[in-house]
Amino acid sequence: MMAPPTIPDYIVVHELCHFHHVDHTDAFWNEVNKILPNYRERNEWLRKNGAAMDVRRKPLIPLPAV
């Protein structure tokens, strides 16, 4: 399953907000809400569908060998 285009945006905003708030306090969610007022819908979609997403896709740019 592929995510709708709004979901990666939500994930990026969510993770960037962790630079200011390390946990999921009200202050954290208020920060997310400032950027994405409809974040709850995106969060709910991810909660319901995230486990079904296929993360085994090949990257667009090959990763260097380690």
CHARMM-style PDB file with segment names, atoms N, HN, CA, C and O in Angstrom:
ATOM      1  N   MET     1       0.843  -1.178   0.000  1.00  0.00      PROA
ATOM      2  CA  MET     1       0.000   0.000   0.000  1.00  0.00      PROA
ATOM      3  C   MET     1       0.887   1.239   0.000  1.00  0.00      PROA
ATOM      4  O   MET     1       1.890   1.302   0.710  1.00  0.00      PROA
ATOM      5  N   MET     2       0.511   2.195  -0.784  1.00  0.00      PROA
ATOM      6  HN  MET     2      -0.304   2.144  -1.360  1.00  0.00      PROA
ATOM      7  CA  MET     2       1.199   3.471  -0.826  1.00  0.00      PROA
ATOM      8  C   MET     2       0.393   4.471   0.008  1.00  0.00      PROA
ATOM      9  O   MET     2      -0.834   4.394   0.082  1.00  0.00      PROA
ATOM     10  N   ALA     3       1.101   5.398   0.627  1.00  0.00      PROA
ATOM     11  HN  ALA     3       2.097   5.460   0.567  1.00  0.00      PROA
ATOM     12  CA  ALA     3       0.430   6.420   1.423  1.00  0.00      PROA
ATOM     13  C   ALA     3      -0.059   7.549   0.528  1.00  0.00      PROA
ATOM     14  O   ALA     3       0.549   7.828  -0.505  1.00  0.00      PROA
ATOM     15  N   PRO     4      -1.155   8.202   0.914  1.00  0.00      PROA
ATOM     16  CA  PRO     4      -1.576   9.401   0.195  1.00  0.00      PROA
ATOM     17  C   PRO     4      -0.469  10.460   0.289  1.00  0.00      PROA
ATOM     18  O   PRO     4       0.339  10.416   1.217  1.00  0.00      PROA
ATOM     19  N   PRO     5      -0.419  11.396  -0.642  1.00  0.00      PROA
ATOM     20  CA  PRO     5       0.658  12.397  -0.641  1.00  0.00      PROA
ATOM     21  C   PRO     5       0.712  13.259   0.619  1.00  0.00      PROA
ATOM     22  O   PRO     5       1.746  13.861   0.908  1.00  0.00      PROA
ATOM     23  N   THR     6      -0.374  13.327   1.362  1.00  0.00      PROA
ATOM     24  HN  THR     6      -1.214  12.838   1.127  1.00  0.00      PROA
ATOM     25  CA  THR     6      -0.379  14.150   2.584  1.00  0.00      PROA
ATOM     26  C   THR     6       0.348  13.487   3.742  1.00  0.00      PROA
ATOM     27  O   THR     6       0.735  14.168   4.692  1.00  0.00      PROA
ATOM     28  N   ILE     7       0.541  12.192   3.686  1.00  0.00      PROA
ATOM     29  HN  ILE     7       0.226  11.639   2.914  1.00  0.00      PROA
ATOM     30  CA  ILE     7       1.112  11.469   4.826  1.00  0.00      PROA
ATOM     31  C   ILE     7       2.612  11.728   4.994  1.00  0.00      PROA
ATOM     32  O   ILE     7       3.046  11.991   6.116  1.00  0.00      PROA
ATOM     33  N   PRO     8       3.417  11.666   3.939  1.00  0.00      PROA
ATOM     34  CA  PRO     8       4.840  11.998   4.138  1.00  0.00      PROA
ATOM     35  C   PRO     8       5.038  13.414   4.691  1.00  0.00      PROA
ATOM     36  O   PRO     8       5.931  13.645   5.506  1.00  0.00      PROA
ATOM     37  N   ASP     9       4.208  14.354   4.248  1.00  0.00      PROA
ATOM     38  HN  ASP     9       3.482  14.167   3.586  1.00  0.00      PROA
ATOM     39  CA  ASP     9       4.295  15.717   4.793  1.00  0.00      PROA
ATOM     40  C   ASP     9       4.053  15.703   6.299  1.00  0.00      PROA
ATOM     41  O   ASP     9       4.764  16.359   7.060  1.00  0.00      PROA
ATOM     42  N   TYR    10       3.049  14.952   6.713  1.00  0.00      PROA
ATOM     43  HN  TYR    10       2.472  14.418   6.095  1.00  0.00      PROA
ATOM     44  CA  TYR    10       2.746  14.855   8.150  1.00  0.00      PROA
ATOM     45  C   TYR    10       3.919  14.245   8.911  1.00  0.00      PROA
ATOM     46  O   TYR    10       4.284  14.730   9.982  1.00  0.00      PROA
ATOM     47  N   ILE    11       4.503  13.199   8.370  1.00  0.00      PROA
ATOM     48  HN  ILE    11       4.207  12.805   7.500  1.00  0.00      PROA
ATOM     49  CA  ILE    11       5.623  12.534   9.050  1.00  0.00      PROA
ATOM     50  C   ILE    11       6.797  13.495   9.208  1.00  0.00      PROA
ATOM     51  O   ILE    11       7.412  13.554  10.273  1.00  0.00      PROA
ATOM     52  N   VAL    12       7.105  14.236   8.171  1.00  0.00      PROA
ATOM     53  HN  VAL    12       6.605  14.188   7.306  1.00  0.00      PROA
ATOM     54  CA  VAL    12       8.220  15.192   8.234  1.00  0.00      PROA
ATOM     55  C   VAL    12       7.939  16.271   9.278  1.00  0.00      PROA
ATOM     56  O   VAL    12       8.803  16.574  10.102  1.00  0.00      PROA
ATOM     57  N   VAL    13       6.739  16.851   9.251  1.00  0.00      PROA
ATOM     58  HN  VAL    13       6.038  16.604   8.582  1.00  0.00      PROA
ATOM     59  CA  VAL    13       6.389  17.882  10.235  1.00  0.00      PROA
ATOM     60  C   VAL    13       6.445  17.311  11.640  1.00  0.00      PROA
ATOM     61  O   VAL    13       6.981  17.945  12.549  1.00  0.00      PROA
ATOM     62  N   HSD    14       5.901  16.127  11.824  1.00  0.00      PROA
ATOM     63  HN  HSD    14       5.466  15.611  11.086  1.00  0.00      PROA
ATOM     64  CA  HSD    14       5.907  15.466  13.132  1.00  0.00      PROA
ATOM     65  C   HSD    14       7.341  15.336  13.652  1.00  0.00      PROA
ATOM     66  O   HSD    14       7.630  15.700  14.792  1.00  0.00      PROA
ATOM     67  N   GLU    15       8.223  14.820  12.816  1.00  0.00      PROA
ATOM     68  HN  GLU    15       7.988  14.524  11.890  1.00  0.00      PROA
ATOM     69  CA  GLU    15       9.606  14.606  13.262  1.00  0.00      PROA
ATOM     70  C   GLU    15      10.341  15.918  13.485  1.00  0.00      PROA
ATOM     71  O   GLU    15      11.121  16.029  14.431  1.00  0.00      PROA
ATOM     72  N   LEU    16      10.112  16.910  12.640  1.00  0.00      PROA
ATOM     73  HN  LEU    16       9.478  16.820  11.872  1.00  0.00      PROA
ATOM     74  CA  LEU    16      10.764  18.210  12.839  1.00  0.00      PROA
ATOM     75  C   LEU    16      10.311  18.874  14.137  1.00  0.00      PROA
ATOM     76  O   LEU    16      11.101  19.555  14.791  1.00  0.00      PROA
ATOM     77  N   CYS    17       9.056  18.683  14.513  1.00  0.00      PROA
ATOM     78  HN  CYS    17       8.414  18.130  13.981  1.00  0.00      PROA
ATOM     79  CA  CYS    17       8.568  19.262  15.772  1.00  0.00      PROA
ATOM     80  C   CYS    17       9.264  18.636  16.979  1.00  0.00      PROA
ATOM     81  O   CYS    17       9.303  19.234  18.054  1.00  0.00      PROA
ATOM     82  N   HSD    18       9.809  17.440  16.804  1.00  0.00      PROA
ATOM     83  HN  HSD    18       9.777  16.954  15.930  1.00  0.00      PROA
ATOM     84  CA  HSD    18      10.552  16.821  17.901  1.00  0.00      PROA
ATOM     85  C   HSD    18      11.858  17.551  18.201  1.00  0.00      PROA
ATOM     86  O   HSD    18      12.447  17.318  19.256  1.00  0.00      PROA
ATOM     87  N   PHE    19      12.326  18.412  17.326  1.00  0.00      PROA
ATOM     88  HN  PHE    19      11.847  18.602  16.468  1.00  0.00      PROA
ATOM     89  CA  PHE    19      13.499  19.225  17.640  1.00  0.00      PROA
ATOM     90  C   PHE    19      13.198  20.197  18.774  1.00  0.00      PROA
ATOM     91  O   PHE    19      14.099  20.587  19.515  1.00  0.00      PROA
ATOM     92  N   HSD    20      11.932  20.588  18.910  1.00  0.00      PROA
ATOM     93  HN  HSD    20      11.200  20.271  18.307  1.00  0.00      PROA
ATOM     94  CA  HSD    20      11.531  21.521  19.961  1.00  0.00      PROA
ATOM     95  C   HSD    20      10.897  20.824  21.154  1.00  0.00      PROA
ATOM     96  O   HSD    20      10.981  21.310  22.281  1.00  0.00      PROA
ATOM     97  N   HSD    21      10.268  19.695  20.908  1.00  0.00      PROA
ATOM     98  HN  HSD    21      10.200  19.300  19.992  1.00  0.00      PROA
ATOM     99  CA  HSD    21       9.559  18.964  21.965  1.00  0.00      PROA
ATOM    100  C   HSD    21       9.882  17.482  21.797  1.00  0.00      PROA
ATOM    101  O   HSD    21       9.498  16.868  20.801  1.00  0.00      PROA
ATOM    102  N   VAL    22      10.582  16.912  22.766  1.00  0.00      PROA
ATOM    103  HN  VAL    22      10.894  17.411  23.575  1.00  0.00      PROA
ATOM    104  CA  VAL    22      11.057  15.534  22.618  1.00  0.00      PROA
ATOM    105  C   VAL    22       9.955  14.485  22.839  1.00  0.00      PROA
ATOM    106  O   VAL    22      10.126  13.322  22.472  1.00  0.00      PROA
ATOM    107  N   ASP    23       8.849  14.886  23.425  1.00  0.00      PROA
ATOM    108  HN  ASP    23       8.710  15.830  23.723  1.00  0.00      PROA
ATOM    109  CA  ASP    23       7.776  13.918  23.674  1.00  0.00      PROA
ATOM    110  C   ASP    23       6.479  14.418  23.046  1.00  0.00      PROA
ATOM    111  O   ASP    23       6.464  15.453  22.379  1.00  0.00      PROA
ATOM    112  N   HSD    24       5.415  13.698  23.257  1.00  0.00      PROA
ATOM    113  HN  HSD    24       5.427  12.857  23.799  1.00  0.00      PROA
ATOM    114  CA  HSD    24       4.130  14.030  22.645  1.00  0.00      PROA
ATOM    115  C   HSD    24       3.216  14.745  23.639  1.00  0.00      PROA
ATOM    116  O   HSD    24       2.093  14.310  23.894  1.00  0.00      PROA
ATOM    117  N   THR    25       3.710  15.831  24.187  1.00  0.00      PROA
ATOM    118  HN  THR    25       4.622  16.184  23.980  1.00  0.00      PROA
ATOM    119  CA  THR    25       2.923  16.641  25.113  1.00  0.00      PROA
ATOM    120  C   THR    25       1.948  17.516  24.330  1.00  0.00      PROA
ATOM    121  O   THR    25       1.981  17.552  23.100  1.00  0.00      PROA
ATOM    122  N   ASP    26       1.081  18.220  25.055  1.00  0.00      PROA
ATOM    123  HN  ASP    26       1.054  18.191  26.054  1.00  0.00      PROA
ATOM    124  CA  ASP    26       0.176  19.161  24.396  1.00  0.00      PROA
ATOM    125  C   ASP    26       0.948  20.218  23.624  1.00  0.00      PROA
ATOM    126  O   ASP    26       0.523  20.640  22.549  1.00  0.00      PROA
ATOM    127  N   ALA    27       2.090  20.650  24.174  1.00  0.00      PROA
ATOM    128  HN  ALA    27       2.435  20.307  25.048  1.00  0.00      PROA
ATOM    129  CA  ALA    27       2.910  21.654  23.485  1.00  0.00      PROA
ATOM    130  C   ALA    27       3.402  21.121  22.142  1.00  0.00      PROA
ATOM    131  O   ALA    27       3.439  21.858  21.156  1.00  0.00      PROA
ATOM    132  N   PHE    28       3.777  19.850  22.102  1.00  0.00      PROA
ATOM    133  HN  PHE    28       3.747  19.252  22.903  1.00  0.00      PROA
ATOM    134  CA  PHE    28       4.214  19.234  20.845  1.00  0.00      PROA
ATOM    135  C   PHE    28       3.087  19.270  19.825  1.00  0.00      PROA
ATOM    136  O   PHE    28       3.288  19.729  18.701  1.00  0.00      PROA
ATOM    137  N   TRP    29       1.898  18.790  20.202  1.00  0.00      PROA
ATOM    138  HN  TRP    29       1.735  18.416  21.115  1.00  0.00      PROA
ATOM    139  CA  TRP    29       0.780  18.728  19.266  1.00  0.00      PROA
ATOM    140  C   TRP    29       0.314  20.117  18.853  1.00  0.00      PROA
ATOM    141  O   TRP    29      -0.158  20.304  17.732  1.00  0.00      PROA
ATOM    142  N   ASN    30       0.442  21.085  19.742  1.00  0.00      PROA
ATOM    143  HN  ASN    30       0.826  20.933  20.653  1.00  0.00      PROA
ATOM    144  CA  ASN    30       0.120  22.467  19.363  1.00  0.00      PROA
ATOM    145  C   ASN    30       1.068  22.962  18.276  1.00  0.00      PROA
ATOM    146  O   ASN    30       0.655  23.671  17.359  1.00  0.00      PROA
ATOM    147  N   GLU    31       2.333  22.588  18.383  1.00  0.00      PROA
ATOM    148  HN  GLU    31       2.668  22.012  19.129  1.00  0.00      PROA
ATOM    149  CA  GLU    31       3.323  22.963  17.367  1.00  0.00      PROA
ATOM    150  C   GLU    31       2.980  22.313  16.022  1.00  0.00      PROA
ATOM    151  O   GLU    31       3.029  22.974  14.985  1.00  0.00      PROA
ATOM    152  N   VAL    32       2.635  21.025  16.035  1.00  0.00      PROA
ATOM    153  HN  VAL    32       2.595  20.488  16.878  1.00  0.00      PROA
ATOM    154  CA  VAL    32       2.230  20.341  14.810  1.00  0.00      PROA
ATOM    155  C   VAL    32       0.991  21.016  14.228  1.00  0.00      PROA
ATOM    156  O   VAL    32       0.903  21.221  13.017  1.00  0.00      PROA
ATOM    157  N   ASN    33       0.046  21.356  15.078  1.00  0.00      PROA
ATOM    158  HN  ASN    33       0.117  21.189  16.062  1.00  0.00      PROA
ATOM    159  CA  ASN    33      -1.203  21.979  14.646  1.00  0.00      PROA
ATOM    160  C   ASN    33      -0.983  23.334  13.979  1.00  0.00      PROA
ATOM    161  O   ASN    33      -1.734  23.709  13.079  1.00  0.00      PROA
ATOM    162  N   LYS    34       0.040  24.071  14.412  1.00  0.00      PROA
ATOM    163  HN  LYS    34       0.650  23.767  15.143  1.00  0.00      PROA
ATOM    164  CA  LYS    34       0.340  25.369  13.793  1.00  0.00      PROA
ATOM    165  C   LYS    34       0.692  25.202  12.321  1.00  0.00      PROA
ATOM    166  O   LYS    34       0.382  26.064  11.498  1.00  0.00      PROA
ATOM    167  N   ILE    35       1.342  24.088  11.995  1.00  0.00      PROA
ATOM    168  HN  ILE    35       1.593  23.388  12.663  1.00  0.00      PROA
ATOM    169  CA  ILE    35       1.801  23.854  10.629  1.00  0.00      PROA
ATOM    170  C   ILE    35       0.765  23.075   9.823  1.00  0.00      PROA
ATOM    171  O   ILE    35       0.522  23.373   8.654  1.00  0.00      PROA
ATOM    172  N   LEU    36       0.168  22.089  10.453  1.00  0.00      PROA
ATOM    173  HN  LEU    36       0.365  21.847  11.403  1.00  0.00      PROA
ATOM    174  CA  LEU    36      -0.830  21.233   9.790  1.00  0.00      PROA
ATOM    175  C   LEU    36      -2.107  21.193  10.627  1.00  0.00      PROA
ATOM    176  O   LEU    36      -2.274  20.300  11.457  1.00  0.00      PROA
ATOM    177  N   PRO    37      -2.996  22.142  10.418  1.00  0.00      PROA
ATOM    178  CA  PRO    37      -4.230  22.165  11.229  1.00  0.00      PROA
ATOM    179  C   PRO    37      -5.062  20.888  11.131  1.00  0.00      PROA
ATOM    180  O   PRO    37      -5.844  20.602  12.038  1.00  0.00      PROA
ATOM    181  N   ASN    38      -4.916  20.121  10.062  1.00  0.00      PROA
ATOM    182  HN  ASN    38      -4.281  20.354   9.325  1.00  0.00      PROA
ATOM    183  CA  ASN    38      -5.676  18.876   9.924  1.00  0.00      PROA
ATOM    184  C   ASN    38      -4.803  17.652  10.222  1.00  0.00      PROA
ATOM    185  O   ASN    38      -5.048  16.571   9.687  1.00  0.00      PROA
ATOM    186  N   TYR    39      -3.792  17.821  11.069  1.00  0.00      PROA
ATOM    187  HN  TYR    39      -3.594  18.700  11.504  1.00  0.00      PROA
ATOM    188  CA  TYR    39      -2.881  16.717  11.359  1.00  0.00      PROA
ATOM    189  C   TYR    39      -3.600  15.511  11.956  1.00  0.00      PROA
ATOM    190  O   TYR    39      -3.144  14.382  11.772  1.00  0.00      PROA
ATOM    191  N   ARG    40      -4.695  15.713  12.655  1.00  0.00      PROA
ATOM    192  HN  ARG    40      -5.065  16.630  12.804  1.00  0.00      PROA
ATOM    193  CA  ARG    40      -5.393  14.589  13.292  1.00  0.00      PROA
ATOM    194  C   ARG    40      -5.876  13.568  12.256  1.00  0.00      PROA
ATOM    195  O   ARG    40      -5.797  12.360  12.480  1.00  0.00      PROA
ATOM    196  N   GLU    41      -6.372  14.062  11.131  1.00  0.00      PROA
ATOM    197  HN  GLU    41      -6.436  15.043  10.948  1.00  0.00      PROA
ATOM    198  CA  GLU    41      -6.821  13.152  10.068  1.00  0.00      PROA
ATOM    199  C   GLU    41      -5.646  12.341   9.530  1.00  0.00      PROA
ATOM    200  O   GLU    41      -5.769  11.139   9.295  1.00  0.00      PROA
ATOM    201  N   ARG    42      -4.523  12.995   9.341  1.00  0.00      PROA
ATOM    202  HN  ARG    42      -4.423  13.972   9.533  1.00  0.00      PROA
ATOM    203  CA  ARG    42      -3.338  12.316   8.815  1.00  0.00      PROA
ATOM    204  C   ARG    42      -2.798  11.313   9.829  1.00  0.00      PROA
ATOM    205  O   ARG    42      -2.400  10.205   9.470  1.00  0.00      PROA
ATOM    206  N   ASN    43      -2.790  11.711  11.090  1.00  0.00      PROA
ATOM    207  HN  ASN    43      -3.113  12.612  11.381  1.00  0.00      PROA
ATOM    208  CA  ASN    43      -2.320  10.833  12.161  1.00  0.00      PROA
ATOM    209  C   ASN    43      -3.213   9.594  12.245  1.00  0.00      PROA
ATOM    210  O   ASN    43      -2.721   8.478  12.413  1.00  0.00      PROA
ATOM    211  N   GLU    44      -4.511   9.794  12.129  1.00  0.00      PROA
ATOM    212  HN  GLU    44      -4.911  10.700  11.993  1.00  0.00      PROA
ATOM    213  CA  GLU    44      -5.457   8.676  12.194  1.00  0.00      PROA
ATOM    214  C   GLU    44      -5.271   7.735  10.994  1.00  0.00      PROA
ATOM    215  O   GLU    44      -5.317   6.515  11.151  1.00  0.00      PROA
ATOM    216  N   TRP    45      -5.061   8.301   9.798  1.00  0.00      PROA
ATOM    217  HN  TRP    45      -5.024   9.292   9.671  1.00  0.00      PROA
ATOM    218  CA  TRP    45      -4.827   7.458   8.627  1.00  0.00      PROA
ATOM    219  C   TRP    45      -3.594   6.598   8.848  1.00  0.00      PROA
ATOM    220  O   TRP    45      -3.607   5.400   8.564  1.00  0.00      PROA
ATOM    221  N   LEU    46      -2.536   7.203   9.349  1.00  0.00      PROA
ATOM    222  HN  LEU    46      -2.526   8.176   9.579  1.00  0.00      PROA
ATOM    223  CA  LEU    46      -1.291   6.474   9.582  1.00  0.00      PROA
ATOM    224  C   LEU    46      -1.465   5.412  10.663  1.00  0.00      PROA
ATOM    225  O   LEU    46      -0.919   4.314  10.548  1.00  0.00      PROA
ATOM    226  N   ARG    47      -2.217   5.730  11.703  1.00  0.00      PROA
ATOM    227  HN  ARG    47      -2.660   6.621  11.796  1.00  0.00      PROA
ATOM    228  CA  ARG    47      -2.473   4.747  12.763  1.00  0.00      PROA
ATOM    229  C   ARG    47      -3.210   3.538  12.207  1.00  0.00      PROA
ATOM    230  O   ARG    47      -2.886   2.400  12.546  1.00  0.00      PROA
ATOM    231  N   LYS    48      -4.193   3.778  11.360  1.00  0.00      PROA
ATOM    232  HN  LYS    48      -4.456   4.702  11.084  1.00  0.00      PROA
ATOM    233  CA  LYS    48      -4.991   2.688  10.803  1.00  0.00      PROA
ATOM    234  C   LYS    48      -4.269   1.910   9.706  1.00  0.00      PROA
ATOM    235  O   LYS    48      -4.442   0.696   9.599  1.00  0.00      PROA
ATOM    236  N   ASN    49      -3.471   2.583   8.898  1.00  0.00      PROA
ATOM    237  HN  ASN    49      -3.331   3.569   8.985  1.00  0.00      PROA
ATOM    238  CA  ASN    49      -2.915   1.974   7.688  1.00  0.00      PROA
ATOM    239  C   ASN    49      -1.400   1.812   7.674  1.00  0.00      PROA
ATOM    240  O   ASN    49      -0.856   1.165   6.780  1.00  0.00      PROA
ATOM    241  N   GLY    50      -0.724   2.384   8.640  1.00  0.00      PROA
ATOM    242  HN  GLY    50      -1.167   2.910   9.367  1.00  0.00      PROA
ATOM    243  CA  GLY    50       0.740   2.391   8.616  1.00  0.00      PROA
ATOM    244  C   GLY    50       1.359   1.007   8.567  1.00  0.00      PROA
ATOM    245  O   GLY    50       2.361   0.810   7.880  1.00  0.00      PROA
ATOM    246  N   ALA    51       0.799   0.056   9.268  1.00  0.00      PROA
ATOM    247  HN  ALA    51      -0.015   0.216   9.827  1.00  0.00      PROA
ATOM    248  CA  ALA    51       1.368  -1.293   9.303  1.00  0.00      PROA
ATOM    249  C   ALA    51       1.255  -1.995   7.958  1.00  0.00      PROA
ATOM    250  O   ALA    51       2.019  -2.918   7.675  1.00  0.00      PROA
ATOM    251  N   ALA    52       0.312  -1.571   7.130  1.00  0.00      PROA
ATOM    252  HN  ALA    52      -0.309  -0.822   7.360  1.00  0.00      PROA
ATOM    253  CA  ALA    52       0.111  -2.216   5.831  1.00  0.00      PROA
ATOM    254  C   ALA    52       0.971  -1.605   4.725  1.00  0.00      PROA
ATOM    255  O   ALA    52       0.978  -2.096   3.596  1.00  0.00      PROA
ATOM    256  N   MET    53       1.689  -0.540   5.050  1.00  0.00      PROA
ATOM    257  HN  MET    53       1.683  -0.140   5.967  1.00  0.00      PROA
ATOM    258  CA  MET    53       2.500   0.116   4.028  1.00  0.00      PROA
ATOM    259  C   MET    53       3.710  -0.735   3.681  1.00  0.00      PROA
ATOM    260  O   MET    53       4.303  -1.368   4.554  1.00  0.00      PROA
ATOM    261  N   ASP    54       4.070  -0.748   2.418  1.00  0.00      PROA
ATOM    262  HN  ASP    54       3.588  -0.233   1.709  1.00  0.00      PROA
ATOM    263  CA  ASP    54       5.221  -1.506   1.942  1.00  0.00      PROA
ATOM    264  C   ASP    54       6.445  -0.605   1.979  1.00  0.00      PROA
ATOM    265  O   ASP    54       6.581   0.310   1.166  1.00  0.00      PROA
ATOM    266  N   VAL    55       7.319  -0.868   2.915  1.00  0.00      PROA
ATOM    267  HN  VAL    55       7.208  -1.610   3.575  1.00  0.00      PROA
ATOM    268  CA  VAL    55       8.530  -0.050   3.056  1.00  0.00      PROA
ATOM    269  C   VAL    55       9.739  -0.732   2.426  1.00  0.00      PROA
ATOM    270  O   VAL    55      10.870  -0.289   2.622  1.00  0.00      PROA
ATOM    271  N   ARG    56       9.514  -1.794   1.679  1.00  0.00      PROA
ATOM    272  HN  ARG    56       8.594  -2.154   1.519  1.00  0.00      PROA
ATOM    273  CA  ARG    56      10.620  -2.546   1.087  1.00  0.00      PROA
ATOM    274  C   ARG    56      10.928  -2.098  -0.334  1.00  0.00      PROA
ATOM    275  O   ARG    56      11.669  -2.778  -1.044  1.00  0.00      PROA
ATOM    276  N   ARG    57      10.389  -0.991  -0.756  1.00  0.00      PROA
ATOM    277  HN  ARG    57       9.787  -0.438  -0.180  1.00  0.00      PROA
ATOM    278  CA  ARG    57      10.646  -0.505  -2.108  1.00  0.00      PROA
ATOM    279  C   ARG    57      12.100  -0.109  -2.258  1.00  0.00      PROA
ATOM    280  O   ARG    57      12.736   0.326  -1.298  1.00  0.00      PROA
ATOM    281  N   LYS    58      12.621  -0.259  -3.449  1.00  0.00      PROA
ATOM    282  HN  LYS    58      12.105  -0.613  -4.229  1.00  0.00      PROA
ATOM    283  CA  LYS    58      13.990   0.150  -3.727  1.00  0.00      PROA
ATOM    284  C   LYS    58      14.054   1.677  -3.695  1.00  0.00      PROA
ATOM    285  O   LYS    58      13.136   2.343  -4.172  1.00  0.00      PROA
ATOM    286  N   PRO    59      15.132   2.239  -3.137  1.00  0.00      PROA
ATOM    287  CA  PRO    59      15.273   3.691  -3.141  1.00  0.00      PROA
ATOM    288  C   PRO    59      15.446   4.209  -4.562  1.00  0.00      PROA
ATOM    289  O   PRO    59      15.965   3.506  -5.429  1.00  0.00      PROA
ATOM    290  N   LEU    60      15.008   5.443  -4.793  1.00  0.00      PROA
ATOM    291  HN  LEU    60      14.587   6.014  -4.088  1.00  0.00      PROA
ATOM    292  CA  LEU    60      15.167   6.039  -6.115  1.00  0.00      PROA
ATOM    293  C   LEU    60      16.640   6.238  -6.468  1.00  0.00      PROA
ATOM    294  O   LEU    60      17.042   6.109  -7.624  1.00  0.00      PROA
ATOM    295  N   ILE    61      17.428   6.552  -5.448  1.00  0.00      PROA
ATOM    296  HN  ILE    61      17.101   6.656  -4.509  1.00  0.00      PROA
ATOM    297  CA  ILE    61      18.867   6.724  -5.644  1.00  0.00      PROA
ATOM    298  C   ILE    61      19.554   5.578  -4.913  1.00  0.00      PROA
ATOM    299  O   ILE    61      19.333   5.400  -3.716  1.00  0.00      PROA
ATOM    300  N   PRO    62      20.368   4.810  -5.591  1.00  0.00      PROA
ATOM    301  CA  PRO    62      21.046   3.680  -4.909  1.00  0.00      PROA
ATOM    302  C   PRO    62      21.895   4.179  -3.750  1.00  0.00      PROA
ATOM    303  O   PRO    62      22.612   5.173  -3.872  1.00  0.00      PROA
ATOM    304  N   LEU    63      21.807   3.486  -2.640  1.00  0.00      PROA
ATOM    305  HN  LEU    63      21.224   2.679  -2.541  1.00  0.00      PROA
ATOM    306  CA  LEU    63      22.602   3.837  -1.468  1.00  0.00      PROA
ATOM    307  C   LEU    63      24.013   3.286  -1.636  1.00  0.00      PROA
ATOM    308  O   LEU    63      24.192   2.195  -2.178  1.00  0.00      PROA
ATOM    309  N   PRO    64      25.016   4.033  -1.176  1.00  0.00      PROA
ATOM    310  CA  PRO    64      26.393   3.540  -1.300  1.00  0.00      PROA
ATOM    311  C   PRO    64      26.625   2.327  -0.434  1.00  0.00      PROA
ATOM    312  O   PRO    64      26.016   2.191   0.626  1.00  0.00      PROA
ATOM    313  N   ALA    65      27.502   1.443  -0.874  1.00  0.00      PROA
ATOM    314  HN  ALA    65      27.997   1.553  -1.735  1.00  0.00      PROA
ATOM    315  CA  ALA    65      27.856   0.264  -0.088  1.00  0.00      PROA
ATOM    316  C   ALA    65      28.654   0.698   1.125  1.00  0.00      PROA
ATOM    317  O   ALA    65      29.462   1.625   1.066  1.00  0.00      PROA
ATOM    318  N   VAL    66      28.412   0.014   2.213  1.00  0.00      PROA
ATOM    319  HN  VAL    66      27.756  -0.739   2.261  1.00  0.00      PROA
ATOM    320  CA  VAL    66      29.117   0.342   3.465  1.00  0.00      PROA
ATOM    321  C   VAL    66      30.219  -0.632   3.712  1.00  0.00      PROA
ATOM    322  OT1 VAL    66      30.926  -0.524   4.714  1.00  0.00      PROA
TER     323      VAL     66
END
